[in-house]
Amino acid sequence: MDNMNVIDGRRSAMCRVAASGRKKRCGRKAAADVGFLATIDLQIAELQEQQLFGRANGYLSARSSFGRFLAESGCGCRLDSCQGDCGVDIRLSDVTAALIREYERWLRGNGVTRNTMSFYMRELRAVFNRAARKYGLVAANPFADVYTGNDRTAKRNVNRYVVQRLINLDLSGSKGLEFAKDMFLFSFLTRGMPFVDIAYLRWSAIKGRTLTYCRHKTGQQIRQTLEPQAMRIIERWHVAGSEMVFPILDAALDEALLYRKYRSALSLHNKRLRQISEKLGDDVHLTSYVARHTWATLAWECDIPLFEISLALGHTSERTTRIYLDTMKYSRLDRHCRKVAKKFRFNSTQ
């Protein structure tokens, strides 16, 4: 079922529950009878109304996972106001450290990666904290004992030789693969512009060769001069009369439909990049984000200062940029060490 339809259905159900609750009591609902899953559903609906579809999707993923855990754990509905049709839910006050630790064990037993586990925990924690403030629940942090950090992921960048091979790769037999190649290179040429920002890019953002846009993720404004190669990619794919720079989204759609189309386009883009990776061989793994990490890595190798790379990427702090470059610093230090060692002569036994 489509995520947006799920959200709409849950929002309608929550409205009925809320209306029923208003008939039974006045004043603020007691935390002892607030459903945790119901709370997530209401917050998802609020995010959707604010057109924060990405965040709503994150809450929905965490909610689905936690709901499966409750169902498989044999939890019935514990709400005092339950009429028998609420399915599985627990009171907000029943979200304890012991339960969250049990949920973490369940995730681990189902082969969920640490980063995905951490993502679910952070989303659920955000919902819980907001609801606790709203309903006046005073409780110890139930997420204090579980992992909510970020493990280092596999290397996301490729070297300049791979980029050059991609530039030279002939994909004229497939328009779809040609488009995916050009979108990857456009991202690389625009300092790692994320695919979401490319997809939503409108002509109004371009004046001459100056590109000005706000990042979807942070809202930070980015301004840059487009390289001639990037301009040629725009000219190659722009559809006359369209408000959009690239033929990915339809400007006439409302925000909810635009987001659905974007998610579908991102999935297709990464699928095509996997096909291109197979053609490149040598264990190359291209994704939409590899272009961004690759630009950052090559900029660092060109001795561009960290704060300037951070500014170019639109990061709100240099800490995020350091995460991008963390795996590269060791190889760079190794090269420096090798240069120092080569200044001396050692015999074979030393």
C-alpha positions in Angstrom: 0.0 0.0 0.0 1.2 3.5 -0.8 2.7 5.3 2.2 0.6 8.4 1.7 -2.6 6.3 1.5 -1.6 4.6 4.8 -1.0 8.0 6.4 -4.4 9.3 5.2 -6.1 6.2 6.5 -4.4 6.5 9.9 -5.2 10.2 10.1 -8.9 9.5 9.6 -8.8 6.8 12.2 -7.1 9.1 14.7 -9.6 11.8 14.0 -12.4 9.3 14.9 -10.6 8.3 18.1 -9.9 11.9 19.1 -13.6 12.8 18.5 -14.7 9.8 20.7 -12.2 10.9 23.4 -13.6 14.4 23.5 -17.1 13.1 24.1 -15.8 11.1 27.1 -13.7 13.7 28.9 -12.8 17.3 28.9 -9.3 18.7 29.3 -5.9 17.3 28.4 -5.9 13.5 27.9 -4.0 11.6 30.6 -0.6 10.2 29.5 -1.7 6.9 31.0 -4.2 6.4 28.2 -2.3 7.9 25.2 -1.5 5.3 22.6 2.2 5.4 21.4 1.4 4.2 17.9 -1.6 6.5 17.8 0.7 9.3 18.8 3.1 8.5 15.9 0.2 8.4 13.5 -0.9 11.9 14.6 2.6 13.3 14.3 2.9 11.8 10.8 -0.3 13.5 9.8 0.9 16.8 11.1 4.2 16.5 9.2 2.3 15.7 6.0 0.1 18.7 6.5 3.3 20.8 6.8 4.5 19.2 3.6 7.5 17.6 5.5 7.1 14.4 3.6 10.6 13.1 4.1 10.3 13.3 7.9 6.8 11.8 7.8 8.2 8.9 5.8 10.9 8.4 8.4 8.4 8.3 11.2 6.2 5.8 9.2 9.2 3.5 8.7 9.9 3.5 12.4 6.3 3.1 13.3 5.9 0.1 11.0 8.9 -1.6 12.5 7.9 -1.0 16.1 4.3 -2.1 15.3 5.6 -5.4 13.9 7.7 -5.9 17.1 4.6 -5.3 19.3 2.5 -7.7 17.2 5.2 -10.5 17.2 5.7 -10.0 20.9 2.0 -10.7 21.6 1.1 -7.3 22.9 -2.6 -6.5 22.8 -4.0 -3.1 23.1 -3.4 -1.7 26.6 -5.5 1.5 26.3 -8.2 2.0 28.9 -10.4 3.5 26.2 -10.0 0.7 23.7 -13.3 -0.6 22.3 -11.6 -3.7 20.9 -10.8 -2.3 17.4 -7.5 -0.5 18.1 -5.3 -3.5 17.1 -1.9 -3.4 18.8 -0.9 -0.4 20.8 0.6 0.5 24.2 0.3 3.4 26.5 2.8 6.1 26.2 3.7 5.4 29.9 4.5 1.8 28.9 7.4 2.9 26.7 10.1 1.9 29.2 13.8 1.3 28.9 13.2 -2.4 29.3 10.8 -2.5 26.4 13.1 -0.5 24.2 16.0 -2.8 25.0 13.8 -5.7 24.1 12.9 -4.0 20.8 16.6 -3.5 20.1 17.2 -7.3 20.6 14.3 -8.0 18.3 15.8 -5.8 15.6 19.2 -7.4 16.0 17.6 -10.9 15.8 16.0 -9.9 12.5 19.3 -8.9 11.0 18.7 -5.2 11.0 21.9 -3.2 10.7 23.1 -0.9 13.5 22.6 2.2 11.5 19.0 1.3 10.6 18.4 0.3 14.3 19.8 3.7 15.3 17.5 5.5 12.8 14.4 3.8 14.2 15.4 4.6 17.7 16.0 8.3 17.0 12.7 8.6 15.2 10.8 6.9 18.0 12.7 9.0 20.6 11.7 12.2 18.8 8.0 11.2 18.9 8.1 10.1 22.5 9.8 13.3 23.7 7.3 15.5 21.9 4.4 13.5 23.2 5.8 13.4 26.8 6.0 17.2 26.8 2.5 17.5 25.4 0.9 15.2 27.9 3.0 16.1 30.9 4.6 12.7 31.3 7.6 12.7 33.6 9.7 9.6 33.0 13.3 8.5 32.6 14.6 8.5 29.1 13.6 5.0 27.8 16.2 5.3 24.9 19.2 6.0 27.1 20.5 2.4 26.9 20.2 1.7 23.2 22.4 2.7 20.3 21.5 6.0 18.6 24.8 6.9 16.9 26.1 6.4 13.4 28.5 3.7 12.3 30.9 4.4 9.6 29.5 3.1 6.3 31.3 1.6 3.4 33.3 4.1 1.3 30.9 6.2 -0.8 33.3 7.9 -3.1 35.2 6.8 -6.2 38.5 8.1 -7.5 39.1 10.4 -10.3 40.0 7.6 -12.7 36.5 6.1 -12.3 35.0 9.5 -12.9 37.0 9.8 -16.1 35.9 6.4 -17.2 32.3 7.3 -16.6 32.7 10.5 -18.7 34.1 8.4 -21.5 31.6 5.6 -21.3 29.4 5.3 -24.4 25.8 4.7 -23.3 24.2 5.9 -26.6 22.2 2.7 -26.8 20.1 3.5 -23.8 18.5 6.9 -23.2 17.7 6.0 -19.6 21.3 5.2 -18.8 22.5 8.3 -20.6 20.2 10.4 -18.5 21.4 8.7 -15.3 25.0 9.2 -16.3 24.4 12.9 -16.9 22.5 13.4 -13.7 25.4 11.8 -11.8 27.9 14.1 -13.6 25.7 17.2 -13.1 25.7 16.5 -9.4 29.5 16.1 -9.4 29.9 19.3 -11.4 27.6 21.3 -9.0 29.6 20.4 -5.9 27.7 17.3 -5.1 24.2 18.7 -5.5 21.8 16.1 -4.0 19.4 14.3 -6.4 16.4 15.7 -4.5 17.5 19.2 -5.3 18.2 18.3 -8.9 14.8 16.8 -9.3 13.0 19.9 -7.9 15.3 22.4 -9.7 13.3 25.1 -11.6 14.4 27.5 -14.3 13.8 30.4 -11.9 16.9 29.2 -9.9 19.2 29.9 -12.9 20.1 33.4 -14.0 22.6 33.3 -16.8 25.2 30.8 -15.5 24.5 31.5 -11.8 22.6 28.8 -9.9 20.9 29.7 -6.6 18.7 27.2 -4.7 17.8 26.1 -1.2 18.7 22.6 0.0 15.7 20.5 0.7 17.4 18.9 3.7 18.6 22.0 5.5 17.0 25.0 3.8 20.4 26.5 3.4 20.9 28.6 0.3 23.5 27.5 -2.2 24.9 29.9 -4.9 27.4 28.9 -7.5 28.5 29.5 -11.1 27.6 26.6 -13.4 30.6 25.1 -15.3 30.2 24.9 -19.1 30.0 21.1 -18.9 27.0 21.4 -16.5 25.3 23.9 -18.8 25.7 21.5 -21.7 23.9 18.8 -19.6 21.1 21.2 -19.0 20.7 22.0 -22.6 20.8 18.4 -23.6 17.8 17.4 -21.4 15.7 20.4 -20.9 12.1 20.1 -22.3 11.0 23.3 -24.0 8.1 25.1 -22.1 8.8 23.2 -18.8 9.3 25.1 -15.5 11.6 22.3 -14.4 15.2 22.2 -15.5 15.2 18.4 -16.0 12.4 16.0 -17.0 12.0 14.4 -13.6 9.1 16.1 -12.0 6.0 17.9 -13.2 5.6 21.4 -11.8 1.8 21.2 -12.0 1.6 18.4 -9.4 0.8 19.2 -5.7 3.5 18.7 -3.1 2.3 15.3 -2.0 2.4 13.9 -5.6 5.7 15.6 -6.3 7.2 13.8 -3.3 5.8 10.5 -4.5 7.2 11.1 -8.0 10.6 12.1 -6.5 10.9 8.9 -4.5 10.0 6.8 -7.6 12.5 8.8 -9.7 15.3 8.3 -7.0 14.7 4.6 -7.0 14.9 4.4 -10.8 18.0 6.6 -10.9 19.9 4.4 -8.4 18.7 1.3 -10.4 20.2 2.7 -13.5 23.4 3.7 -11.7 23.8 0.1 -10.6 23.6 -1.0 -14.3 26.2 1.6 -15.2 28.4 0.3 -12.3 28.3 -3.1 -13.9 29.5 -1.7 -17.2 32.4 0.1 -15.4 33.4 -3.1 -13.5 36.3 -3.2 -11.0 33.8 -3.3 -8.1 32.5 0.2 -8.7 29.3 1.0 -6.9 27.7 4.2 -8.0 24.7 5.7 -6.2 23.1 9.2 -6.2 25.2 10.1 -3.2 28.5 8.9 -4.5 28.8 12.0 -6.7 28.5 14.2 -3.6 31.1 12.2 -1.6 33.4 12.0 -4.6 33.4 15.8 -5.1 34.2 16.4 -1.5 37.0 13.9 -1.5 38.6 15.2 -4.7 38.3 18.8 -3.4 40.1 17.8 -0.2 42.8 16.1 -2.3 43.2 19.3 -4.2 44.1 21.0 -0.8 40.8 23.0 -0.7 40.4 24.0 3.0 37.8 22.0 5.0 35.7 25.1 5.8 35.4 25.9 2.1 34.4 22.4 1.3 31.8 22.5 4.1 30.5 25.8 2.7 30.3 24.4 -0.9 28.4 21.3 0.3 25.9 23.4 2.3 26.8 21.7 5.5 25.7 23.4 8.7 28.8 22.4 10.4 32.3 21.1 9.6 31.6 18.0 11.6 29.4 16.6 8.8 32.1 17.3 6.3 34.7 15.5 8.4 32.4 12.4 8.4 32.5 12.6 4.6 36.3 12.8 4.5 37.1 10.6 7.5 38.2 7.5 5.6 40.4 9.6 3.3 42.5 11.2 6.0 44.3 7.9 6.7 45.3 7.2 3.1 46.5 10.8 2.8 48.6 10.5 6.0 50.0 7.2 4.7 51.2 9.0 1.6 52.8 11.7 3.6 54.5 9.1 5.8 55.8 7.3 2.7 57.3 10.6 1.4 59.2 11.0 4.6 60.4 7.4 4.6 61.7 7.7 1.0 64.1 10.4 2.1 66.2 7.8 3.8 68.0 4.7 2.6 67.5 1.5 4.5 69.1 -1.8 3.7 67.0 -5.0 3.3 67.5 -6.1 6.9 66.5 -2.8 8.5 
